[in-house]
Amino acid sequence: MLARFALIAVACSAGNAQIFEVASVKPATPLGPMGMRAEQKGGPGTSDPGIFIRQNCSLYWVLADAYKIHSYDFSGPDWLQSARFDFSTKIPVGTTKEDFQKMIANLLMERFKMAMHRETRQIEVYEMTVAKNGPKFKESTPKDASKDSGRAGPLRHDADGFPILRPGTSMAMGPGHARLQSEDQTMAWFAEMLSNQLQSPAHDATGLTAKYDFAFSWSWEENAPGAREAAAADIISQLPAQLGLKLERKKGPVEVLVVDHMEKVPTAN
């Protein structure tokens, strides 16, 4: 059944470029109302590339830093989503994003005795294609930077309750409403953004190879049972009308990260 199986040992055999010299890992200090707020800061490509700080974060979130996983391509104990920890360490100058990901993975192996493997599973996927009457958006054109009014203010909403996005903003959500904005982005990027909302992989099969500008909005009944499923259903129904695209549900192979073992208490700092 498994198309590929590669057990990764607990022991860390990485070179110095793939380990943190010193790292603090400890049970979380609760933040915010009801102790549910989390804070994430630092990493290559951010405004603080020399630090890695995760406060009151679940191990699943830290795994996502290391492996770029989603809910649909991950399998592991339920407590990985709920148990929270504080991580703090410095990142060597010049560390690449790829090395940074390996350093986080090695930290989990060292401190939580993590063992995992990857396998291919047949799961529900979405194929994104162009609808019958063609796409309802155009290719990107050069932008006038002078039209950007500077620092973002409070999020505003239009008369229908949808967020009003500033230039450069990818997505915003309000009560029962969401809007996603593409500025000079590919269809593959859009499919990835939809995957996160659908909680199933969406694959680009449009054949559109340029970069595009458009906005896409969807809504759901905020406090109703099955709100997440309702949001996904509205995404599927709104795509043809707003963008001239469609999603078809299929079964397809997806590589899944499977956590076989993870200690609940990290080794001492």
C-alpha positions in Angstrom: 0.0 0.0 0.0 2.9 2.3 0.7 4.4 3.8 -2.4 7.4 5.0 -0.4 8.5 4.4 3.2 11.6 6.0 4.7 12.0 5.7 8.5 14.0 8.6 9.9 16.1 7.6 13.0 15.8 9.5 16.2 19.5 10.2 16.4 20.7 13.4 14.9 23.6 13.0 12.6 23.5 16.4 11.0 26.6 18.6 10.7 27.1 21.8 12.6 25.3 23.8 9.9 22.1 21.9 10.8 21.9 22.2 14.6 21.3 25.1 17.0 24.3 25.6 19.3 22.0 26.4 22.3 18.2 26.2 22.4 15.7 26.6 25.2 12.6 24.4 25.0 10.1 24.3 27.9 6.4 24.0 28.7 4.5 27.0 27.6 3.7 30.1 29.6 0.0 30.7 28.8 -0.6 33.9 26.9 -3.7 36.0 26.3 -7.3 35.4 27.3 -7.8 31.8 28.4 -4.1 31.2 27.7 -4.7 30.5 24.0 -2.7 33.3 22.3 0.5 32.2 20.6 3.4 34.3 19.4 5.8 33.5 16.5 8.9 35.5 15.7 12.0 35.2 13.6 13.6 32.9 11.0 15.3 33.4 7.7 13.4 35.7 5.4 11.7 37.6 8.2 12.6 40.9 9.8 14.4 39.0 12.6 16.5 36.4 10.8 18.8 35.8 13.8 16.3 34.4 16.2 13.7 31.6 16.5 11.0 32.3 19.1 7.7 30.4 19.4 5.7 31.1 22.6 2.7 29.1 23.6 2.9 27.1 20.3 1.8 23.5 19.7 4.4 21.0 18.5 2.3 20.7 15.3 3.0 24.4 14.6 6.8 23.8 15.1 6.6 20.7 12.9 5.0 22.9 10.2 8.1 25.2 10.5 10.3 22.3 9.8 8.3 20.4 7.2 5.8 22.9 5.7 3.0 20.4 6.4 -0.8 21.0 6.3 -3.6 19.3 8.1 -4.2 17.1 5.1 -0.6 15.8 4.7 0.2 15.1 8.3 -0.6 12.2 10.6 0.3 12.0 14.3 -1.0 11.8 17.9 -3.8 14.3 18.7 -1.8 15.8 21.6 0.7 17.3 19.1 -2.1 19.9 18.3 -2.9 20.7 21.9 0.3 20.5 24.1 2.1 23.8 24.0 5.7 24.8 24.5 8.1 27.8 24.4 11.0 27.7 22.0 13.9 30.2 21.9 17.2 30.1 20.2 19.6 32.1 18.0 20.2 31.4 14.3 23.7 31.7 12.9 24.2 34.5 10.4 23.8 33.3 6.8 21.5 30.4 7.6 19.3 29.5 4.6 15.6 28.6 4.9 16.5 25.0 4.0 19.1 24.7 6.7 16.8 26.4 9.2 14.1 23.8 8.5 16.6 21.0 9.1 17.8 22.6 12.3 14.2 22.7 13.7 13.7 19.1 12.7 16.9 18.0 14.4 15.9 20.0 17.5 12.7 18.0 17.7 14.6 14.7 17.2 17.1 15.6 19.9 14.8 17.1 22.5 11.5 15.2 22.0 13.0 11.9 20.5 10.9 12.3 17.4 10.8 9.5 14.9 8.8 9.9 11.7 8.5 8.7 8.2 6.8 9.7 4.9 4.3 7.6 3.0 2.0 8.1 0.0 -1.7 7.9 0.6 -4.7 8.1 -1.6 -6.8 11.0 -0.3 -9.4 13.5 -1.5 -7.9 16.2 -3.7 -9.3 19.0 -5.8 -8.3 19.7 -9.4 -8.6 23.3 -10.4 -9.4 24.0 -14.1 -10.8 26.8 -16.2 -14.6 26.9 -16.4 -16.6 26.7 -19.6 -16.6 30.4 -20.4 -12.9 31.0 -19.6 -11.1 32.9 -16.9 -12.6 36.2 -15.5 -9.3 37.9 -14.7 -6.3 39.3 -16.5 -2.5 39.1 -16.4 -0.6 41.3 -14.0 0.6 44.7 -15.1 3.4 46.8 -13.6 2.3 48.5 -10.3 2.6 52.2 -9.3 4.3 52.0 -5.9 3.2 55.6 -5.2 -0.4 54.4 -4.8 0.5 52.4 -1.7 -0.5 54.7 1.2 2.0 53.4 3.6 1.5 51.6 7.0 -1.6 49.6 7.3 -4.4 50.9 9.5 -7.3 48.9 11.1 -8.9 46.4 8.9 -12.0 47.8 7.2 -14.9 46.0 5.7 -17.2 46.8 2.7 -21.0 47.0 2.9 -21.3 43.2 2.5 -19.0 42.5 5.4 -15.9 41.4 3.3 -12.4 42.7 4.3 -11.0 45.5 2.2 -7.5 44.5 1.4 -4.6 46.9 1.0 -2.0 46.4 -1.8 0.4 43.5 -1.0 -2.1 41.8 1.4 -2.7 38.2 0.5 -5.8 37.4 2.6 -7.9 38.6 5.5 -10.8 37.1 7.4 -13.7 38.7 9.4 -16.8 37.2 11.0 -18.2 34.8 8.4 -16.4 36.5 5.5 -13.0 36.2 3.8 -11.2 37.7 0.9 -8.1 36.5 -0.9 -6.1 38.8 -3.2 -3.7 37.8 -5.9 -1.1 40.4 -7.0 1.3 39.2 -9.6 0.8 35.6 -8.5 0.7 32.3 -10.3 -2.2 29.8 -10.5 0.0 27.4 -8.5 0.1 30.0 -5.7 -3.6 30.4 -5.8 -4.1 26.6 -5.6 -1.9 26.5 -2.5 -3.9 29.2 -0.8 -7.1 27.4 -1.6 -5.6 24.2 -0.2 -5.2 25.8 3.2 -8.8 26.9 3.2 -10.3 23.7 1.9 -8.0 21.5 4.1 -7.5 19.3 1.1 -4.8 19.7 -1.6 -5.8 21.7 -4.6 -3.8 21.1 -7.8 -3.5 23.6 -10.6 -4.6 22.1 -13.9 -5.6 25.4 -15.6 -2.8 25.5 -18.0 -2.5 29.3 -17.2 1.2 30.0 -16.9 1.4 33.8 -16.4 1.0 35.8 -13.2 -2.4 37.4 -12.4 -4.2 40.0 -10.3 -7.6 39.4 -8.8 -9.7 39.2 -5.6 -11.8 36.3 -4.5 -14.4 36.4 -1.7 -16.4 33.7 0.2 -18.6 33.5 3.2 -20.2 31.2 5.7 -22.5 31.3 8.8 -20.0 32.0 11.6 -21.4 30.1 14.6 -23.3 27.4 12.8 -22.3 23.7 13.1 -20.1 22.7 10.2 -18.9 26.3 9.5 -15.6 25.1 8.1 -17.4 22.7 5.6 -19.8 25.6 4.7 -16.8 27.9 3.9 -15.3 25.2 1.7 -18.6 24.7 -0.1 -18.9 28.4 -0.8 -15.4 28.5 -2.2 -16.3 25.8 -4.6 -19.5 27.4 -5.6 -18.1 31.0 -6.0 -15.0 30.2 -8.1 -16.9 29.8 -11.5 -18.9 33.0 -11.0 -16.1 35.2 -9.7 -13.0 33.9 -11.5 -14.1 31.5 -14.2 -12.4 28.6 -12.5 -13.8 25.4 -11.1 -12.8 22.7 -8.6 -13.4 19.0 -9.2 -13.1 16.6 -6.3 -11.1 13.5 -7.0 -8.9 10.9 -5.3 -5.2 11.3 -5.7 -1.8 10.4 -4.2 -0.4 12.7 -1.5 2.8 12.3 0.4 2.0 12.4 4.1 4.4 13.1 7.1 3.7 10.5 9.8 5.0 11.0 13.3 5.6 7.6 14.8 7.0 8.7 18.2 7.3 12.0 20.1 8.0 12.3 23.9 5.6 14.6 25.7 8.4 16.0 27.9 11.5 17.5 26.2 14.9 16.7 27.6 16.5 19.3 29.8 17.9 22.5 28.4 
